[in-house]
Each structure stands twice: as structure tokens, then as C-alpha cells.
Amino acid sequence: MALDSAKKLEIVSKFARKEGDTGSPEVQIALLSFRINDLTGHLKINVKDHSSRLGLLKLVGQRKRLLSYLKRKDFEKYTQVIKELSIRDK
């Protein structure tokens, strides 16, 4: 279920603010989004996997908190990130 290092490095390099940036909200939101997409595909196949469903809900909540933080701090970056990741805005 975990992202392989090559895919993770690709995501980080695409959303990083500078070289070696792994902690900015944009990078964290992108990594969470890809993990959420993978878990969603897994749960479509394995309907009764309730522990993974709980993990998915935790990831969605964490991404939601990071998105609201980014929306407050830098609205332009927020709109760019949700556009690139195809995330709906309330």
C-alpha cells in the first residue's frame, strides 16, 4: 500500500517549493492524495476491510486540515494545488 520511493520522489519534486522540501503543506497534501487514491482503489475491491477504511478516513481528515491551513495562509497556492490534484472545493 505504501508508495514506492520513485513515485514519492516524483510527487515531492513536482510540488516542492525548493530542493529537498518534503514538509511544506503542498507536498504533504499531494502525498496524502495519492495514498487516498490508492486506498480507495483497494477498498473498491476489498469491501469488508474496515481497518483500511478507518485509515482512509484518518488520511482524508488530515488532508482536510492541511487544505484549510493552506487556504488561510496562501490562497493562490491552495487553488493551484486543488486544481492539479483534482480535489473538490467546498
Protein Blocks (a to p, Z undefined) as FASTA:
>chain_A
ZZcfklmmmmmmmmpmbghiakbmklmmmmmmmmmmmmmmmmmmmmmlmklmmmmmmmmm
mmmmmmmmmmmmmmmlmmmmmmmnopacZZ
